[in-house]
């Protein structure tokens, strides 16, 4: 039986912006977060964007920023475990090129 990723819950005022139209086959699922303005690449890092297991263990990830799309990609170095709950956490320390920080932290819960 294939594994699928489902969004369980999103915190904060920005939850209306998170959409899931499809169930994705997963393993090393890559999260893509698209912003409406360019970001300061120095703030796009593992200190400001992270994934945690339901037990609170930090998942090792590779984070990249595509300045043309204003998009951050977060990829686990190991495949997500089937049946496990995870939280994608984005801190307010992510900032725009103009120096403006995110207004709210974002927590997105998902299950594989």
FIVEX-242085 format. One record per residue (C-alpha): residue number from 1; residue in three letters; x, y, z. Coordinates in Angstrom, 1 decimal, always signed. Layout:
residues N
{nr->NUM; rest->Ala; east->X; north->Y; up->Z};
...
This chain:
residues 112
{nr->1; rest->Unk; east->+0.0; north->+0.0; up->+0.0};
{nr->2; rest->Unk; east->+1.5; north->+3.4; up->-1.0};
{nr->3; rest->Unk; east->+2.2; north->+6.0; up->+1.6};
{nr->4; rest->Unk; east->+0.4; north->+9.4; up->+1.5};
{nr->5; rest->Unk; east->+1.0; north->+12.7; up->+3.1};
{nr->6; rest->Unk; east->-2.0; north->+14.5; up->+4.7};
{nr->7; rest->Unk; east->-2.1; north->+17.9; up->+6.3};
{nr->8; rest->Unk; east->-3.5; north->+17.5; up->+9.8};
{nr->9; rest->Unk; east->-3.5; north->+21.0; up->+11.2};
{nr->10; rest->Unk; east->-2.0; north->+24.5; up->+10.6};
{nr->11; rest->Unk; east->-1.6; north->+27.1; up->+13.3};
{nr->12; rest->Unk; east->-1.7; north->+30.8; up->+13.2};
{nr->13; rest->Unk; east->-3.6; north->+33.4; up->+11.2};
{nr->14; rest->Unk; east->-2.1; north->+32.3; up->+7.9};
{nr->15; rest->Unk; east->-3.7; north->+28.9; up->+7.9};
{nr->16; rest->Unk; east->-6.1; north->+29.9; up->+5.2};
{nr->17; rest->Unk; east->-3.1; north->+30.3; up->+2.9};
{nr->18; rest->Unk; east->-2.1; north->+26.6; up->+3.2};
{nr->19; rest->Unk; east->-3.7; north->+24.4; up->+0.6};
{nr->20; rest->Unk; east->-3.6; north->+20.7; up->-0.1};
{nr->21; rest->Unk; east->-5.3; north->+19.7; up->-3.3};
{nr->22; rest->Unk; east->-3.9; north->+16.2; up->-3.7};
{nr->23; rest->Unk; east->-2.5; north->+13.4; up->-1.6};
{nr->24; rest->Unk; east->+1.1; north->+13.0; up->-2.5};
{nr->25; rest->Unk; east->+3.0; north->+9.7; up->-2.7};
{nr->26; rest->Unk; east->+5.8; north->+10.3; up->-0.2};
{nr->27; rest->Unk; east->+9.1; north->+9.1; up->+1.0};
{nr->28; rest->Unk; east->+11.4; north->+12.1; up->+0.8};
{nr->29; rest->Unk; east->+8.6; north->+14.6; up->+0.3};
{nr->30; rest->Unk; east->+9.8; north->+18.1; up->-0.4};
{nr->31; rest->Unk; east->+7.8; north->+21.0; up->+1.1};
{nr->32; rest->Unk; east->+7.7; north->+24.1; up->-1.0};
{nr->33; rest->Unk; east->+6.7; north->+27.4; up->+0.6};
{nr->34; rest->Unk; east->+6.1; north->+30.2; up->-1.8};
{nr->35; rest->Unk; east->+6.2; north->+33.8; up->-0.6};
{nr->36; rest->Unk; east->+4.8; north->+36.9; up->-2.3};
{nr->37; rest->Unk; east->+8.0; north->+38.9; up->-1.9};
{nr->38; rest->Unk; east->+11.7; north->+38.2; up->-2.2};
{nr->39; rest->Unk; east->+13.4; north->+36.8; up->+1.0};
{nr->40; rest->Unk; east->+16.7; north->+37.5; up->+2.7};
{nr->41; rest->Unk; east->+18.5; north->+34.2; up->+1.8};
{nr->42; rest->Unk; east->+20.6; north->+34.4; up->+5.0};
{nr->43; rest->Unk; east->+17.4; north->+33.8; up->+7.0};
{nr->44; rest->Unk; east->+16.4; north->+30.7; up->+5.1};
{nr->45; rest->Unk; east->+18.1; north->+28.1; up->+7.2};
{nr->46; rest->Unk; east->+17.7; north->+25.1; up->+9.6};
{nr->47; rest->Unk; east->+17.5; north->+27.5; up->+12.5};
{nr->48; rest->Unk; east->+14.4; north->+29.2; up->+11.1};
{nr->49; rest->Unk; east->+12.7; north->+26.3; up->+9.3};
{nr->50; rest->Unk; east->+12.5; north->+22.9; up->+10.8};
{nr->51; rest->Unk; east->+10.5; north->+19.6; up->+10.9};
{nr->52; rest->Unk; east->+9.9; north->+17.7; up->+14.2};
{nr->53; rest->Unk; east->+8.5; north->+14.3; up->+14.9};
{nr->54; rest->Unk; east->+5.6; north->+13.8; up->+17.2};
{nr->55; rest->Unk; east->+8.1; north->+13.0; up->+20.0};
{nr->56; rest->Unk; east->+9.8; north->+16.4; up->+19.4};
{nr->57; rest->Unk; east->+12.9; north->+15.1; up->+17.7};
{nr->58; rest->Unk; east->+14.3; north->+17.4; up->+15.0};
{nr->59; rest->Unk; east->+14.4; north->+15.8; up->+11.5};
{nr->60; rest->Unk; east->+17.6; north->+16.4; up->+9.5};
{nr->61; rest->Unk; east->+16.6; north->+18.5; up->+6.4};
{nr->62; rest->Unk; east->+18.2; north->+20.3; up->+3.5};
{nr->63; rest->Unk; east->+16.8; north->+23.7; up->+2.9};
{nr->64; rest->Unk; east->+17.1; north->+25.7; up->-0.3};
{nr->65; rest->Unk; east->+15.8; north->+29.0; up->-1.6};
{nr->66; rest->Unk; east->+14.8; north->+29.8; up->-5.2};
{nr->67; rest->Unk; east->+14.9; north->+33.6; up->-5.5};
{nr->68; rest->Unk; east->+13.2; north->+33.6; up->-8.9};
{nr->69; rest->Unk; east->+10.1; north->+31.9; up->-7.4};
{nr->70; rest->Unk; east->+10.4; north->+33.4; up->-3.9};
{nr->71; rest->Unk; east->+10.2; north->+29.7; up->-2.8};
{nr->72; rest->Unk; east->+11.8; north->+27.8; up->+0.1};
{nr->73; rest->Unk; east->+12.2; north->+24.0; up->-0.3};
{nr->74; rest->Unk; east->+12.6; north->+21.7; up->+2.7};
{nr->75; rest->Unk; east->+13.7; north->+18.1; up->+2.0};
{nr->76; rest->Unk; east->+14.4; north->+15.5; up->+4.6};
{nr->77; rest->Unk; east->+17.7; north->+13.7; up->+4.4};
{nr->78; rest->Unk; east->+16.0; north->+10.4; up->+5.2};
{nr->79; rest->Unk; east->+12.5; north->+9.4; up->+4.1};
{nr->80; rest->Unk; east->+9.6; north->+10.2; up->+6.4};
{nr->81; rest->Unk; east->+8.3; north->+7.2; up->+8.4};
{nr->82; rest->Unk; east->+4.9; north->+5.8; up->+7.4};
{nr->83; rest->Unk; east->+2.2; north->+6.5; up->+10.0};
{nr->84; rest->Unk; east->+4.3; north->+9.1; up->+11.8};
{nr->85; rest->Unk; east->+3.1; north->+12.6; up->+12.6};
{nr->86; rest->Unk; east->+5.3; north->+15.5; up->+11.9};
{nr->87; rest->Unk; east->+5.3; north->+19.3; up->+12.4};
{nr->88; rest->Unk; east->+6.8; north->+21.8; up->+9.9};
{nr->89; rest->Unk; east->+7.8; north->+24.9; up->+12.0};
{nr->90; rest->Unk; east->+8.6; north->+28.3; up->+10.4};
{nr->91; rest->Unk; east->+9.8; north->+30.9; up->+12.8};
{nr->92; rest->Unk; east->+9.2; north->+34.7; up->+12.6};
{nr->93; rest->Unk; east->+13.0; north->+35.1; up->+11.9};
{nr->94; rest->Unk; east->+12.5; north->+34.4; up->+8.2};
{nr->95; rest->Unk; east->+12.6; north->+37.9; up->+6.7};
{nr->96; rest->Unk; east->+12.1; north->+39.7; up->+3.4};
{nr->97; rest->Unk; east->+15.0; north->+41.3; up->+1.5};
{nr->98; rest->Unk; east->+13.7; north->+44.6; up->+2.9};
{nr->99; rest->Unk; east->+14.3; north->+43.3; up->+6.5};
{nr->100; rest->Unk; east->+10.7; north->+42.6; up->+7.5};
{nr->101; rest->Unk; east->+10.1; north->+39.5; up->+9.6};
{nr->102; rest->Unk; east->+7.1; north->+37.1; up->+9.3};
{nr->103; rest->Unk; east->+4.2; north->+38.4; up->+11.4};
{nr->104; rest->Unk; east->+3.5; north->+35.0; up->+12.9};
{nr->105; rest->Unk; east->+5.2; north->+31.7; up->+13.4};
{nr->106; rest->Unk; east->+3.6; north->+28.8; up->+11.4};
{nr->107; rest->Unk; east->+3.2; north->+25.2; up->+12.5};
{nr->108; rest->Unk; east->+1.9; north->+22.8; up->+10.0};
{nr->109; rest->Unk; east->+1.1; north->+19.3; up->+11.3};
{nr->110; rest->Unk; east->+1.1; north->+16.4; up->+8.8};
{nr->111; rest->Unk; east->+1.0; north->+12.6; up->+8.9};
{nr->112; rest->Unk; east->+2.6; north->+10.3; up->+6.4};
